[in-house]
Amino acid sequence: MSEEKKPTAAVMTAWASRCLMKQGATPDVAQSMAEHLVAGDLLGFRTHGLLRLRYNLQALQRGQTKPAGEPELVQGRAAIELWDADLLSGLYVVPKAVKRAIAMARVCGTGTVVIRRTQHVAALAVYLEQAVDAGMLIQMMCSTPAQEVVAPYGAKSACFSPNPFALGVPTESAPILLDMSLSMTAAGKVRTALAENKQLPYAALITAEGDYSCDPATFVAEPASVLASLGGKELGYKGTGLNLFSELWTLALSDYGRKDAAPADADANTVWLQVVDPTAVAEQGAFERQASALVEALKNTQPIDPQQPVRVPGAGALATRARQLTHGIEYSAATWRQLEWCADFCDEPLPTAANAQ
């Protein structure tokens, strides 16, 4: 796409919402799904933005995603609840869970929601500011009980899913936003590299022979390679521990593990999220002052390369969003081809140069 054809977030959200409604999603479900996919694009999480629209449309058509409804409260106490989403989209359910956790935190100082069987949540980063804007800390973990693509350290076969981990933290200025995989890379990034005929920037895959590889083609070979745990060949034991931590807090705590997952679950996720109200333990504004001081200490360290300052988690994503809100969302040719498929699938034409702004 040329500079002039970069579409605005509002245009793409409205278009994606119409596509989702044509596959049966109710207006409120479709709007939430579209908003949070586009939010991923705005923050630069390309593999978990509208690139995932095709999957969501097909999942709705096949009945793998429920088009309407509400999650079920399975059980809980004052500051923790277990929900069963029954295959409602995570793009619709997770914002509701964050809202509920915030409400619990206002009363109890903290609120935790564990969600099982919610269809693919996309980028965890898009949910963080909901809590941060309320003056609260948030942490999230996610796993996929029907998926095994990440190997523990020392193995060449998989037992984990990629398992993202995220944090949102208020400061006196820009928030801290962290969203990272507990594997060396996400499966979506491997597929993107494959589609763009590129090598991965580091050896994130383990082949069937036990070799570490940068070649995304091995991921679709027979037998296929698997993702390495965070830390890779030298320090992957740390990633293994973190992946186990994630799956204990999600799969085990929700009582819906890999032996329980049905094939129809597909990319359905289990999510653990916790919100903390810092005013439960400190005066108003105290936490933000301390957090800001930590950020300043990080920024004031001496960089190895003066042209590459030390990064504050989330700063790059927020700058990317600000740029794209001004100039339009930057879609690659490969992503645009996927959106063209969605447009044909739903008979909902993509925004043109005339109406993309």
N, C-alpha and C positions, 0 to 999 in steps of 0.2 A: 504493500500500500504506500502511496505517496504521502507527503506531509499533509496535503490538502484533504486527504480522504480519511484521516484519523478520526474515528467516531468519538463522540462524547460518552461519558458514563451514563448519562440519562437516556440517551438514544439506545445504547446497547442493553441497558436494563429493561427498558420497555419492550424491545424486540425479543429478548430472551424470555421475558415473562409471557409474551403472547405465544411463543413456541411451546412453553411448558403447559400453558392452558390448553393448547390444541392436543396435547397428549393426556389430558384429563385432570391436571392439577387444578385445584380450586384457586381463585384469584389471590387469596392471602398466602397460600403455600407457594404458588408460582412467583409472587412478588418477592417473598423472602429468599427463595432459591436464587432468583435472578440477581437480587441485590448483593448477596454474599459471594456469588461467583464473580461478579464484576468488581466487587471490593478486592478480591484476590488479584485480579488483573491490575487494579490501580496501585496496589502495594508492590507489584512486581513478582508475585507468585504465579508465574505464567502457567505452570503445569497444573495448577489448581484453580484457575480462573475459568473463563468460558471455554477453554479447551476441554473441560469436563462436561460441557453442555450435552454433547452427543451421548455420553454414557447416561446422563440423567434422563434424557428423552427416551432412550431405549429401555431404561429400567422402568419408567412409567408405562410404556407401551406393553412390556412383558409382564407387568404386575409385580416386579421386584421392588418397586417403590410404591407405597400407598399414596394416592393423590389427595387424600383428605383425612382428617381425624386429629386426635390429640394423644400424646403419650400417656401411658398408664402409670400411676403411682403404685409401685409394688409394695413398698414399706418404707418407713423412715422414723426419725426422731426429730428433735427440735432443730438440729443443725446439719442433718444429713438425710438424703433421700435416694432411693433407687427407683429409676424409671425404666419402663419397657416401651420403646418407641414403635414396636411392631412394624418395622420397615418404613416408617415415615422418614422423609429426607432429613438428614442432619442439618442441612442448611435452614430448615424450618424449626427443628427441635432444639438445637443447641442455643440459639438466642433466648428461647423460653427458659432453658435451664440456667443460663447465666442470670437472667432476671430473677428467677426464684432463689438462686444462691445469694444474690445481692440482698434480697428481702430477708433471708435468714440471717445474713451477716449484720444487718442493721439491728437485729434483736439480740443475737447470740455472739456477735463479734466475728463469726465465721459461718460460712455456709458451703456445703458440699453436695453435689449432685453426681450420681453415677448413672449413665445411660447405656442400656444395652439395645442391640438390634436397631440402630438408627442408620439409614442409608448414608453413603459416603459424605463426610462432613467437609471435605475440601480443606482449605488452609485454616489452621487454628488461629492464625494471626488476625483474621477478620472478625473474631469474636472478642478480642482482648479489650478494645477501647470501650466497649459497652460497660465493663466494670471500672476501667480506669477513669472514665468520665464521671463515674459516681464516687470518685475518690478512693477506690479500693484496689487492692492487689488481687491478681488472679493468676492461677497456674492451671495448666491443662495437660492431660495425657490421653492418647488415643491408640487403640489397637484394632486389629481386624481378625476375628476368630476363625474365619473361613480361609484365611490366607497364610501361607508359610513361604516366605521368600528371602528371609534373612538368616544367615548362618551364625551360630555362636562361634566364638574364637576357637580356632583349632579344628573346625569342622568344614566339610565341603558340601554338606546338605543343610537344609533350612529347617528352623522350628519357630521363628518369630515372624511377625509382620514388620513393616518399616517403622511404625511407632513414633509419630511426632510428639514433641514436647514443647510447650509454649509458656511464656510468662508475660504478664502485662503489669507495669509498675508506674504509678503517678509520680511525677517530680514537680518542681516549681516551674518547669518549662515543658519541653517535649517529653512524652512518656518513653519509658524503656519498653520495647516490644521485641520479644525473642520467639522465634518459631524455627525449630530445627528437628531433623530426623535423628533417631538413635541408631540408624544404619548409616553407612558411609555416604549414601545418596538415596534419593527416593526413586521408586520404580518409574514414576512419571518422567523423571529427568533422564533415565536410561532410555525410555521410549522416545523422548524428544530427540535425544542425540542420535538414535537409530533413524528417525524420520528425516533428520537433517544431515545424515551421513557424516557424523562427527564422532570422534573418539571422546570418551570421558576425560576430564582433566586430571584424574588420578585413578589409581587402581582400586575401584570400588566393588568389583565383581570377583567371585571365586568360581572357577570353572569346575567341571565334573572331575578333572584331573587334579584339582587342588591348587591350581595356579591363580595368582591374583592378576586381574586383567582390566584394561581400560576399554576393551572392545565391546560396545553394546550389542553387536551381533551375537555374541555368546549367550545373551539373555533370552534369545528366541531360538537357539540351537537345540538339537536333540542329542544327548541330554542338555538341559539348559543350565547356565551358570546361575548363581544365587548372589544376593547382596551381602557384602561384608558388614559386620557390626562396626559402629563408630570406633575409630582408632585404627582400623585396618590391620595390616600384617604385623605391625610392631606392637600396637597398644589396643588391639581389639578386645582384650579381656575386660577393659573398662566399659566398652560399649555393650558387651554381653551382660555385665552386671546391671547397666542402665535399662537394657531391654527387658531383663527379668523383673526389675523393679516396676517398669511400666505395666507389664502384663499381670503382675500380682495385684496392682492397684486398679486395674481395669477388668480383665477377664476373671480373675479369682474373686475379686470383691463383688462383682456383679453376678457371680454364680452362673456364668454362661461362657464356658471355655471352648477350646478347639474340639473337644469330643461332643459338645452340644450343638455346634454350629451346623446348620443344614446347607446343602449346596445352593439352595435358593437365596441364602443370605448374601451371596456374591461379595460386594465390597462393603457390606454393612459393618459399621464400627461400634466399638464400645468406648465410651468417653468417661473420663474422670475429670471433674473440674472443681476447684475450690476457690472461694473468694474470701478475703480477709479485710475487715474494716480496721485500719490502723488506729482510729480514734478509740477503739476498745481498750488499747493499752498505752496510748500517748495522747497528748493534747492535740487539738486541731492544727494541722500544718507541720507538726514535728517530723512526721515520717518523710514528707516531701522535702523538708530542709536537709535531712540526713541523706536521702536518696540523691538529691542534687549535688551534695558534697562528694558523694562517691562517683557520680558521673564526671564532675570536674576533675577529680583526681585521675580518673581514667584518661580523660582528654589531655591532661597536662603531662602525661608521660612522654618521654622522648622517643619518637618513632624511628625505626630502623631506616626507613626511606622517608625523607621529609615530604616527598610528593604523595605519600600514602599515610595520612594521619590515622591514629588508632580509631577503630570504629566503635561507636556506641550502638548496641543492639537496637535496631529499629530506625536509626537515623537515615539509612539509605532507603528503606521502604517508604518512609514518610516523605522524603525528597522526591522519590519516584512518583508518589501519589500527587504531590503538589504540582509537579511538572505535567502529569497527564490530565489533571483536572483543568489545567490552563490550555494545553495544546492538543488534547485528545489522547485516547488510549493507543499505544503502539503495539499493533498486532503483527506478528511475523507472517510471511507468506504461507508457511505450513499451518499455522493456527487459522488463518483466514480460510484456507481450503476446508478445514474441519467445520468452520461456521457456515460455509457454503453448503456443505452436506446437510447441516441442521436446517438451513433455510429450505432446501429441496424436500427434506423429510417431512417438514411441517407445512410446506406450501406457505411460507412466511418470508417474503423477500428480505434480504439483508439491506441495511441502510445504504443508500447510494451517496455519491459525492454531493448530490444536491441536498440531502437531508441528514447527512452524517454529523453535522455540527450542532 
